[in-house]
Amino acid sequence: MASGRRQVPSYDVINTFKSHTGAKDNPLMGYVLDHSLREHPVLKKLKLRTLEHLENAMMVACEQAQLMANLAKLIKAKKAIEVGVFTGYNALNLALALPADGKVVACDVSEEFTSVGKPFWKEAGVEHKIDLRIQPALQTLDELVAAGEAETFDFAFIDADKANYDQYYEKCLLLIRKGGIIAIDNVLWGGKVLNPEKGDKDTQCIHKLNEKIHRDTRVNISMITVGDGLTLAFKL
């Protein structure tokens, strides 16, 4: 997902257990979807439209999106941040999960990508909940802090350029309330985190953040193997 700069994934999507990439022909994944997925019809339409895109591997897996929507509902979230929007599948997913007065601040730098999702946001009746900011995500996060919105958000999802992952995490920690959740995507990076190569900056950044969060006493954590790996950090 692009938010600080446009980025095409450098990992091997075959090694990601997403229902629309590496696991799309896996019978066990098929069973999971057949027995758990409850996808809003407009979400499904946007997913199918995104699958037509050459870079569809950047889309959040539907099974992962549903998990995050359920978590947002569980903590009665009203305000969410999304760092990295792509075609807006998960922005729509979160907006549908929030109450009528909820808000998703959606950060991206690509008008091209985000314009794909806008008609679907409108069709689902939630476009008023999505505050799309087309500028570097770090700038948006700093503006939110400067506006006095620290510790007023309930949920954050980070899925953008990996070089800035650590900064996104720190700024989201400032903005999320105690008891809120930060979800960080691609933490397994197609398995490349097992042996980060010296010249592979993206993998190095993800691995370093994984190590940092493991030691971070400001949060409780779970790293789960949904999609390309998802870390859930629960702010203490």
Secondary structure as UniProt FT lines:
FT   HELIX           13..15
FT   TURN            19..25
FT   HELIX           27..36
FT   HELIX           41..51
FT   TURN            54..55
FT   HELIX           56..58
FT   HELIX           62..74
FT   TURN            75..76
FT   STRAND          79..83
FT   TURN            86..87
FT   HELIX           89..97
FT   TURN            100..101
FT   STRAND          103..108
FT   HELIX           111..123
FT   TURN            124..125
FT   HELIX           127..129
FT   STRAND          130..134
FT   HELIX           137..146
FT   TURN            147..148
FT   TURN            150..151
FT   STRAND          153..158
FT   HELIX           162..164
FT   HELIX           165..175
FT   STRAND          176..185
FT   HELIX           189..194
FT   TURN            198..199
FT   HELIX           201..215
FT   TURN            217..218
FT   STRAND          219..224
FT   STRAND          230..235
//
